[in-house]
Amino acid sequence: MKKKVFIFSHAMEIGGAERALLGLLTSFDYSKYEVDLFLMQHSGELMSLIPKQVNLLPEIPQYSAIMKPMVTALKQGQLKIVAGRIIGKIKAKQFNKRMGFQDSFAVFDYSHKYTKKYLPVISNTQYDLAISFLMPHYIVQEKVQAKKKIAWIHTDYSICNLDVESETAIWSKYDNIISISDDVTKAFLTKFPSLENKIVYIENILSKGFIDGQADLIDVRNEMDISTVKLLSVGRFSEAKKFDEVPQIASIIKSKGIDFKWYIIGYGGEEELIRSKISEFGMEDTVIILGKKDNPYPYIKACDIYLQPSRYEGKAVTVHEALILNKPVIITDYPTAHSQLKDGFDGIIVPMDIEGSANEIARVIKDKELQQNLISNMQSTNYSNESEIKKLYELINKLRLLE
């Protein structure tokens, strides 16, 4: 009899966590496992890539209302959900004021805490394992029936202000907590040291065959200038990704007489800020926003250097994807950076500050021998990690034995 697995996530927008979920879904042995996927909202460019063997559960209005602007949710009659979100926002502001925080994860934690009582049970199926792939982790804990439950960590908790007591209460109810790297584990334990015995390490699963196949689907030469050095960054336009500093970094590199274009693929709330910075530093012809792309791999394959200039990351999926495609990678020295690549072997870690990162990026652009050495090292390294799914199988079997 097949084991039944439930997976919860938000949507299938373009993002690292979503592509990590796609990697997980494409790696399951569907002759042995039945997988039900519940998304709060059936949206996103990656929806069409969900494997056909996956049973996508119907969208439920109360859950999708959490993802929508409050005005939209109100118009759709979700008064209780909106009320819960408003109460959560007020409570989060009170918490931030009490703790002296400008901002914190409490805005997410409390929003979910005060809406969960208005959410219906997702399914009456009794699962062998339920996976909460993204927060809010309240949902799998309280709205799904399963013999065992696990939750995934995707972010660097060491830099996050949060209500530790409130979040500990929900994390501690899970049988295991999946961490995607040792650095992510260390960061998580700075906030939740009591949960150390629940941690299991499973890397984000990425298929080289899938990525190579997707990279060859379209020709992007009409969108990327082949006559110059092509830099590329991919990610949400958010504070974490630090794309707002790209125009200034680019202006410093440009002042050194280096000819290049820096392309950015993504979307998000900080797009206007990024565009204003492009204008401020006169980088309209150098920093090019390509916008949303449902398939970023042809662009990664076409670039000369992939950059991840983040302020913080859990483990950036795009960095791993660039390594699979044998592209020299430059990342900033965020806390989990050294879990992403081997500095000087298959990529370069540069300082976080604008001047320092600009100088180092310029050095790498000019050093063609260094780039070739990085590429040679990548070509001799196996970055595909589809075998990581076996750790999940082992975990399922272990949990069943403990019943």
C-alpha positions as CSV (number, residue, x, y, z in Angstrom):
1,M,0.0,0.0,0.0
2,K,1.3,3.4,-0.9
3,K,2.2,5.8,1.9
4,K,0.2,9.0,1.9
5,V,2.0,12.4,2.1
6,F,0.5,15.8,2.5
7,I,2.5,19.0,1.6
8,F,1.4,22.5,2.4
9,S,2.8,25.7,0.7
10,H,1.7,29.1,-0.4
11,A,1.6,29.2,-4.2
12,M,3.9,28.5,-7.1
13,E,5.3,32.0,-7.8
14,I,8.8,32.4,-9.0
15,G,11.0,32.0,-5.9
16,G,13.7,29.9,-4.4
17,A,11.4,28.1,-1.9
18,E,8.9,27.4,-4.7
19,R,11.6,25.9,-6.9
20,A,12.9,23.8,-4.0
21,L,9.3,22.5,-3.6
22,L,9.2,21.7,-7.3
23,G,12.5,19.8,-6.8
24,L,11.0,17.8,-4.0
25,L,7.8,17.0,-5.9
26,T,9.7,15.9,-9.0
27,S,11.9,13.5,-6.9
28,F,9.2,11.4,-5.2
29,D,8.8,7.8,-6.2
30,Y,5.1,7.8,-7.1
31,S,4.9,4.0,-7.3
32,K,5.3,4.0,-3.5
33,Y,4.0,7.4,-2.4
34,E,0.7,9.3,-2.9
35,V,1.3,13.0,-2.6
36,D,-1.5,15.6,-1.9
37,L,-0.4,19.2,-2.4
38,F,-2.3,22.0,-0.8
39,L,-1.6,25.6,-1.9
40,M,-3.2,28.6,-0.2
41,Q,-3.6,30.1,-3.7
42,H,-3.5,28.4,-7.1
43,S,-1.3,31.0,-8.7
44,G,2.2,31.5,-10.1
45,E,4.3,30.8,-13.1
46,L,5.5,27.4,-11.8
47,M,2.0,25.9,-11.5
48,S,2.3,24.2,-14.9
49,L,5.5,22.4,-13.7
50,I,3.8,20.5,-10.8
51,P,4.3,16.8,-11.7
52,K,1.1,15.2,-13.1
53,Q,1.3,12.5,-10.4
54,V,0.7,15.1,-7.7
55,N,-2.9,15.4,-6.4
56,L,-3.4,19.2,-6.2
57,L,-6.1,19.8,-3.7
58,P,-8.8,22.4,-4.4
59,E,-8.2,26.0,-3.3
60,I,-10.2,27.0,-0.2
61,P,-11.5,30.6,-0.1
62,Q,-10.5,31.3,3.5
63,Y,-6.9,30.3,2.9
64,S,-6.5,32.2,-0.3
65,A,-8.0,35.3,1.5
66,I,-4.9,35.3,3.8
67,M,-2.7,35.8,0.6
68,K,-4.8,38.6,-0.8
69,P,-5.0,42.3,0.0
70,M,-7.5,42.9,2.8
71,V,-9.7,45.0,0.5
72,T,-10.0,42.2,-2.0
73,A,-10.7,39.6,0.8
74,L,-13.4,41.9,2.2
75,K,-15.0,42.2,-1.2
76,Q,-15.0,38.4,-1.4
77,G,-16.9,38.2,1.9
78,Q,-14.0,36.9,4.1
79,L,-14.8,39.2,7.0
80,K,-13.6,36.9,9.8
81,I,-10.3,36.3,8.0
82,V,-9.8,40.1,7.6
83,A,-10.7,40.7,11.2
84,G,-8.1,38.1,12.3
85,R,-5.5,39.7,10.2
86,I,-6.2,43.2,11.6
87,I,-6.1,41.9,15.2
88,G,-2.8,40.1,14.4
89,K,-1.4,43.3,12.9
90,I,-2.3,45.3,16.0
91,K,-0.9,42.6,18.3
92,A,2.3,42.6,16.3
93,K,2.7,46.4,16.6
94,Q,2.2,46.1,20.4
95,F,4.8,43.4,20.6
96,N,7.3,45.4,18.5
97,K,6.8,48.5,20.7
98,R,7.2,46.4,23.9
99,M,10.4,44.8,22.6
100,G,11.8,48.0,20.9
101,F,11.7,46.4,17.4
102,Q,11.2,48.5,14.3
103,D,9.8,45.4,12.6
104,S,9.6,41.7,13.3
105,F,8.4,38.3,12.2
106,A,5.5,38.8,14.7
107,V,3.5,40.4,11.9
108,F,3.3,37.0,10.2
109,D,3.1,34.9,13.3
110,Y,0.3,36.9,14.8
111,S,-1.6,37.3,11.6
112,H,-1.8,33.5,11.3
113,K,-2.4,33.0,15.0
114,Y,-5.5,35.2,14.9
115,T,-6.9,33.8,11.6
116,K,-6.4,30.1,12.2
117,K,-9.7,29.6,14.1
118,Y,-11.6,30.7,11.0
119,L,-9.9,28.2,8.7
120,P,-11.6,24.9,7.9
121,V,-10.0,21.5,8.0
122,I,-8.2,21.0,4.7
123,S,-8.8,17.3,4.2
124,N,-10.3,14.4,6.2
125,T,-7.7,12.0,4.9
126,Q,-5.4,10.4,7.5
127,Y,-1.9,10.9,6.1
128,D,1.3,9.0,7.0
129,L,3.2,12.3,6.9
130,A,2.2,15.9,6.7
131,I,4.8,18.5,5.6
132,S,4.6,22.2,6.3
133,F,6.9,23.5,3.6
134,L,6.4,27.1,4.4
135,M,5.0,29.1,7.3
136,P,2.3,29.6,8.7
137,H,3.1,26.3,10.4
138,Y,-0.1,26.5,12.4
139,I,-2.0,25.2,9.4
140,V,-0.5,21.7,9.1
141,Q,-0.4,21.4,12.9
142,E,-4.1,22.2,13.4
143,K,-5.9,21.6,10.1
144,V,-4.4,18.3,8.8
145,Q,-4.7,14.8,10.2
146,A,-1.4,12.9,10.0
147,K,0.4,10.2,12.0
148,K,3.6,12.4,12.0
149,K,4.3,16.0,11.0
150,I,7.4,17.9,10.0
151,A,8.1,21.5,9.2
152,W,10.8,23.1,6.9
153,I,13.2,26.0,7.7
154,H,14.1,28.2,4.7
155,T,15.4,31.4,6.3
156,D,18.2,32.7,8.4
157,Y,16.6,33.1,11.8
158,S,19.6,34.7,13.5
159,I,18.8,38.0,11.9
160,C,15.1,37.9,12.5
161,N,13.3,39.7,15.3
162,L,10.4,37.5,16.5
163,D,8.3,36.4,19.4
164,V,10.4,33.4,20.5
165,E,7.9,32.1,23.0
166,S,5.0,32.2,20.6
167,E,7.0,30.5,17.7
168,T,8.6,27.9,20.0
169,A,5.1,26.8,21.0
170,I,4.3,25.9,17.4
171,W,7.7,24.6,16.2
172,S,7.9,22.3,19.2
173,K,4.7,20.4,18.2
174,Y,6.3,19.0,15.1
175,D,8.0,15.6,15.2
176,N,10.9,16.9,13.2
177,I,12.2,20.2,11.7
178,I,13.9,20.0,8.4
179,S,16.9,22.3,7.9
180,I,18.4,22.9,4.4
181,S,22.0,23.6,5.6
182,D,24.2,23.5,8.7
183,D,24.4,27.3,8.8
184,V,20.6,27.5,8.7
185,T,20.5,25.1,11.6
186,K,23.0,27.1,13.6
187,A,21.0,30.3,12.9
188,F,17.7,28.6,13.9
189,L,19.2,27.3,17.2
190,T,20.3,30.8,18.2
191,K,16.5,31.5,18.7
192,F,15.3,28.0,19.5
193,P,18.1,26.0,21.3
194,S,15.6,23.7,22.9
195,L,14.6,22.3,19.5
196,E,18.0,21.0,18.6
197,N,17.0,17.3,18.9
198,K,14.2,17.7,16.3
199,I,16.5,19.0,13.5
200,V,17.1,16.8,10.4
201,Y,19.3,18.0,7.6
202,I,17.8,17.7,4.1
203,E,19.2,19.9,1.3
204,N,17.0,21.6,-1.2
205,I,16.5,19.0,-3.9
206,L,17.5,20.1,-7.4
207,S,17.6,18.0,-10.5
208,K,20.4,18.6,-13.0
209,G,18.5,16.9,-15.8
210,F,15.4,19.1,-15.2
211,I,17.5,22.3,-15.0
212,D,19.5,21.5,-18.1
213,G,16.4,20.7,-20.0
214,Q,14.6,23.9,-19.0
215,A,17.8,26.0,-19.8
216,D,17.6,24.9,-23.4
217,L,13.9,25.7,-24.0
218,I,14.2,29.2,-25.2
219,D,16.8,31.6,-26.8
220,V,17.2,34.8,-24.8
221,R,19.8,36.5,-26.9
222,N,17.3,39.1,-27.9
223,E,16.9,40.1,-24.2
224,M,20.5,39.9,-23.1
225,D,23.3,41.9,-24.9
226,I,25.7,39.3,-26.2
227,S,28.3,42.0,-27.0
228,T,29.2,42.7,-23.4
229,V,29.7,41.0,-20.0
230,K,26.4,39.8,-18.7
231,L,25.8,39.8,-15.0
232,L,22.5,38.3,-13.7
233,S,20.6,38.2,-10.4
234,V,17.3,36.4,-9.7
235,G,15.0,36.9,-6.8
236,R,12.1,38.7,-5.2
237,F,12.3,42.4,-5.0
238,S,12.6,42.5,-1.3
239,E,14.8,43.9,1.5
240,A,16.5,40.5,1.9
241,K,17.8,40.4,-1.7
242,K,19.4,43.9,-1.5
243,F,18.7,44.7,-5.2
244,D,18.2,48.3,-4.1
245,E,22.0,48.6,-3.8
246,V,22.8,47.1,-7.2
247,P,22.6,50.5,-9.1
248,Q,25.2,52.1,-6.8
249,I,27.4,49.0,-6.9
250,A,27.1,49.0,-10.7
251,S,28.0,52.7,-10.9
252,I,31.3,52.1,-9.0
253,I,32.1,49.2,-11.3
254,K,31.3,51.3,-14.3
255,S,33.6,54.1,-13.1
256,K,36.5,51.6,-13.4
257,G,36.0,51.5,-17.2
258,I,34.4,48.1,-17.2
259,D,31.8,47.4,-19.9
260,F,28.9,45.2,-18.6
261,K,25.2,44.9,-18.1
262,W,23.6,43.7,-14.9
263,Y,20.2,42.0,-15.5
264,I,17.7,41.4,-12.7
265,I,14.9,38.8,-12.9
266,G,12.1,39.0,-10.4
267,Y,9.2,40.9,-9.0
268,G,8.0,42.3,-5.7
269,G,7.2,45.3,-3.5
270,E,10.6,47.0,-3.8
271,E,10.5,47.4,-7.6
272,E,9.8,51.1,-7.5
273,L,12.7,51.6,-5.0
274,I,15.1,49.7,-7.3
275,R,14.0,51.7,-10.3
276,S,14.4,55.0,-8.4
277,K,17.9,53.9,-7.5
278,I,18.7,53.1,-11.1
279,S,17.6,56.6,-12.1
280,E,19.5,58.2,-9.2
281,F,22.8,56.6,-10.2
282,G,22.2,57.0,-14.0
283,M,22.3,53.2,-14.6
284,E,19.4,53.0,-17.0
285,D,21.6,51.5,-19.7
286,T,23.5,49.2,-17.3
287,V,21.1,47.8,-14.7
288,I,18.2,46.1,-16.6
289,I,15.1,44.8,-14.9
290,L,13.7,41.9,-17.0
291,G,10.8,41.3,-14.6
292,K,9.0,38.0,-14.0
293,K,10.2,35.0,-15.9
294,D,8.5,31.6,-15.4
295,N,11.7,29.9,-16.6
296,P,14.9,31.7,-15.4
297,Y,17.3,28.9,-16.4
298,P,17.9,30.1,-20.1
299,Y,18.9,33.5,-18.6
300,I,21.2,31.9,-16.1
301,K,22.8,29.8,-18.8
302,A,23.3,32.9,-21.0
303,C,24.9,35.1,-18.4
304,D,28.7,35.3,-17.8
305,I,28.5,35.7,-14.0
306,Y,25.7,35.0,-11.6
307,L,25.4,37.3,-8.6
308,Q,23.4,37.0,-5.3
309,P,24.0,40.3,-3.5
310,S,21.7,39.5,-0.5
311,R,21.6,40.9,3.0
312,Y,20.6,37.4,4.2
313,E,19.5,34.0,2.9
314,G,18.6,30.6,4.2
315,K,20.2,28.8,1.3
316,A,19.6,30.5,-2.0
317,V,18.3,28.0,-4.5
318,T,19.4,30.2,-7.4
319,V,23.0,29.9,-6.4
320,H,22.8,26.1,-6.5
321,E,21.1,26.3,-9.9
322,A,23.9,28.6,-11.2
323,L,26.5,26.1,-10.0
324,I,24.6,23.3,-11.8
325,L,24.7,25.3,-15.0
326,N,28.5,25.9,-14.4
327,K,28.3,29.7,-14.1
328,P,30.8,31.6,-12.0
329,V,28.9,32.8,-8.9
330,I,29.5,35.8,-6.7
331,I,27.6,36.1,-3.4
332,T,27.8,38.6,-0.5
333,D,29.1,37.5,2.8
334,Y,25.8,37.0,4.5
335,P,25.8,34.7,7.6
336,T,25.0,31.5,5.6
337,A,27.2,32.3,2.6
338,H,29.8,29.6,3.3
339,S,27.2,26.9,3.1
340,Q,26.4,27.9,-0.5
341,L,29.8,27.5,-2.2
342,K,33.5,27.0,-1.6
343,D,35.1,30.5,-1.7
344,G,37.7,30.6,-4.5
345,F,36.8,27.1,-5.7
346,D,33.4,27.3,-7.4
347,G,32.5,30.9,-6.5
348,I,33.6,34.1,-4.8
349,I,32.2,35.6,-1.5
350,V,32.5,39.4,-1.5
351,P,32.1,41.9,1.3
352,M,28.6,43.1,2.2
353,D,29.4,46.8,2.0
354,I,28.8,48.6,-1.3
355,E,32.4,49.7,-2.0
356,G,33.9,46.4,-1.0
357,S,31.5,44.3,-3.0
358,A,31.9,46.6,-6.1
359,N,35.7,46.3,-6.0
360,E,35.6,42.5,-5.7
361,I,33.0,42.1,-8.4
362,A,35.1,44.3,-10.7
363,R,38.1,42.1,-9.9
364,V,36.3,38.9,-10.9
365,I,34.9,40.5,-14.1
366,K,38.4,41.4,-15.2
367,D,40.1,38.1,-14.1
368,K,39.1,35.7,-17.0
369,E,41.6,33.1,-15.7
370,L,39.8,33.0,-12.3
371,Q,36.5,32.6,-14.1
372,Q,37.7,29.7,-16.1
373,N,39.2,28.1,-13.0
374,L,35.8,28.4,-11.3
375,I,34.1,26.9,-14.3
376,S,36.6,24.0,-14.5
377,N,36.0,23.2,-10.8
378,M,32.2,23.3,-11.3
379,Q,32.4,21.0,-14.3
380,S,34.2,18.4,-12.1
381,T,31.7,18.7,-9.3
382,N,28.4,16.9,-9.0
383,Y,25.8,19.4,-7.8
384,S,22.7,17.3,-8.4
385,N,21.3,16.0,-5.1
386,E,18.2,14.1,-6.0
387,S,19.3,11.4,-3.6
388,E,18.3,13.7,-0.7
389,I,14.8,12.4,-1.2
390,K,16.0,9.2,0.4
391,K,16.5,11.1,3.7
392,L,12.8,11.9,3.6
393,Y,11.9,8.3,2.9
394,E,14.1,7.2,5.8
395,L,12.4,9.8,8.0
396,I,8.9,8.6,7.0
397,N,9.9,4.9,7.8
398,K,11.5,5.9,11.1
399,L,8.5,7.9,12.2
400,R,6.2,4.9,11.3
401,L,8.4,2.6,13.4
402,L,7.9,4.9,16.4
403,E,4.1,4.8,16.2
